[in-house]
Amino acid sequence: MKSHFRQEPCPPVPSFSTPSVSLYSMVSRLQTGLLPQAVDKKSLIINDVDKGLALRADENILAYVVGSILSNAVFSSSSSCIRVETVWDEGAVTLRVRNNGAFTYHPGMYSLGNILHAARRIGGDIGLQTEAGGGLTVVFTLHTGSYQLSAHPLKGAPGGPHTGGQQQ
């Protein structure tokens, strides 16, 4: 039986390059947007993210996840210090949002399920850790082995995989 299909090779699939996103710059922009609410709550946001860290990920989804975590920290606390920091190595980037104040979390109110779903779309996961002296840390881990994400130092920035901010 004769085939009616052409035996020509398929054209190459176009490659779409995702631009690098500075996580420090993103957190700074989000921090600026949340400043009026933080001031109303008598809280302070400290951006201790590694300035040399760049992520190659969907910027909109990343901004949604990080912005939602920061918003939850600001809106659910008062008179507290909210510290945003990163730890990264060859396998993962971890963004920690530490809140040293009284933090009240209401799952339905702050839509953690939606945030977690978005985080998983870019190869991430979210966890919660309670602090010994009170407060809560939201841990957003991005697995760099995922096809959706890669992490690398920004051009001209010192270093490579390392810790930004304070160690626990």
C-alpha positions in Angstrom: 0.0 0.0 0.0 1.4 3.4 -1.0 1.6 6.1 1.7 -0.1 9.4 1.0 2.0 11.3 3.5 5.1 13.2 2.6 8.4 11.9 3.8 9.9 15.3 4.4 11.4 16.2 7.7 9.4 18.4 10.0 10.5 22.1 10.2 12.4 22.9 13.4 10.4 24.0 16.4 11.1 27.7 17.1 12.9 28.2 20.4 11.5 30.8 22.8 14.1 32.3 25.1 12.9 33.4 28.5 14.7 36.5 29.6 16.5 36.5 33.0 14.8 38.1 35.9 16.7 39.7 38.8 14.9 38.4 41.9 16.3 41.3 43.9 14.9 43.9 41.5 11.5 42.1 41.5 11.3 42.0 45.3 12.3 45.7 45.4 9.5 46.6 43.0 7.0 44.6 45.0 8.3 46.0 48.3 7.7 49.6 46.9 4.2 48.7 46.0 3.5 47.3 49.4 5.1 50.2 51.3 1.8 52.1 52.1 0.2 48.9 53.5 3.4 48.1 55.5 3.5 51.6 57.0 -0.2 51.3 57.9 0.6 48.1 59.7 3.7 49.6 61.3 5.8 46.9 59.7 9.1 47.0 57.8 10.1 44.9 54.8 13.8 44.2 54.3 15.0 43.0 50.9 18.0 40.7 51.7 17.8 38.9 48.4 21.1 38.1 46.6 21.7 41.0 44.1 23.6 38.7 41.8 20.9 36.1 41.4 19.0 35.9 38.1 16.2 33.4 37.3 15.1 32.3 33.9 11.5 31.7 34.6 8.1 33.1 33.6 8.3 36.6 35.1 4.5 37.0 35.5 4.0 33.7 37.4 7.1 34.4 39.5 5.9 37.9 40.4 2.5 36.6 41.3 3.9 34.0 43.7 6.5 36.3 45.3 4.0 39.2 45.5 1.3 37.0 47.0 3.7 35.7 49.7 4.8 39.3 50.5 1.3 40.6 50.5 0.2 37.8 52.9 3.0 38.6 55.2 2.2 42.4 55.3 -1.6 42.0 55.5 -1.6 39.3 58.2 0.8 41.0 60.7 1.4 44.3 62.5 4.5 45.9 64.1 6.8 43.4 62.6 9.9 43.0 60.5 9.5 41.0 57.3 12.8 39.8 55.9 13.1 38.5 52.4 16.2 36.4 51.7 17.6 33.8 49.4 19.7 30.7 49.5 20.8 29.0 46.3 23.0 26.3 45.0 23.2 24.2 41.8 19.9 22.4 42.5 17.5 24.9 44.0 16.8 28.5 44.8 15.0 29.1 48.1 13.3 32.4 48.9 12.4 32.9 52.6 9.9 35.4 53.8 10.5 35.7 57.5 8.0 37.4 59.7 9.1 38.0 63.3 5.8 39.3 64.5 2.4 37.8 65.3 1.3 36.2 62.1 -2.3 34.9 61.7 -2.9 32.8 58.6 -6.3 32.0 57.3 -6.0 29.5 54.4 -9.2 30.5 52.6 -8.6 34.2 53.0 -5.1 34.3 51.5 -5.5 31.7 48.7 -2.3 29.6 49.5 -3.7 26.9 47.2 -3.7 29.2 44.2 -0.2 30.5 45.1 1.1 26.9 45.4 -0.5 25.9 42.1 1.3 28.8 40.4 4.6 28.0 42.1 4.4 24.4 40.8 3.9 25.7 37.3 7.4 27.1 37.3 9.0 24.1 39.2 8.5 25.5 42.7 7.0 24.5 46.0 5.9 26.3 49.2 6.3 25.4 52.8 5.6 27.0 56.2 7.9 27.0 59.2 7.1 28.3 62.6 9.9 30.2 64.4 10.9 29.3 68.0 10.5 32.9 69.2 7.2 33.4 67.4 6.6 34.4 63.8 6.4 32.4 60.6 8.7 31.8 57.6 7.2 31.1 54.2 9.7 29.1 52.2 9.4 29.2 48.4 11.7 26.7 46.8 12.4 26.7 43.0 14.0 23.5 41.7 16.5 24.6 39.1 16.6 21.1 37.5 13.1 21.8 36.2 12.7 22.6 32.5 10.9 25.8 33.4 13.6 27.4 35.5 17.3 28.1 35.6 19.4 30.2 38.0 22.6 31.9 37.3 24.6 35.0 38.5 23.8 38.2 36.7 26.5 39.4 34.3 29.0 41.6 36.1 27.8 40.4 39.6 30.3 38.6 41.8 29.9 35.1 43.0 28.0 32.0 42.1 25.8 29.7 44.1 25.8 30.9 47.6 23.7 32.2 50.5 22.2 35.7 50.5 21.0 37.0 53.8 21.3 35.3 57.2 21.5 31.6 57.8 19.0 30.0 60.1 
